[in-house]
């Protein structure tokens, strides 16, 4: 990785941060984008190119079960939407 690439990534995600919370959020985005967003976009493009309709969403609803378990700045973790899609009984073992 060249210094130019590092500078571009820094400027995109952290460069305008005015406080530590914004630096944290930018760093989390810089880590999450290549792990989740870019791969999801790539798969969506494959499906689109195959002629299928594609819908893309970002789940940001903080579940009530997160209170006291995860930090307040966390909106939704990976997989949190499962309880909303399939219902709480699915996760509670009531099925």
Residue pairs with C-beta under 8 A, 6 or more apart in sequence:
9 30
12 30
13 26
13 27
13 29
13 30
14 22
14 23
14 26
14 27
14 30
16 22
17 23
17 26
21 73
24 73
25 73
36 78
40 56
41 56
44 54
44 56
45 54
47 54
48 54
59 76
59 80
59 81
59 84
60 75
60 76
61 75
61 76
61 80
61 81
61 84
62 74
62 75
62 76
63 76
63 80
63 83
63 84
65 83
66 74
66 76
66 77
66 80
70 77
82 90
82 91
83 90
83 91
89 95
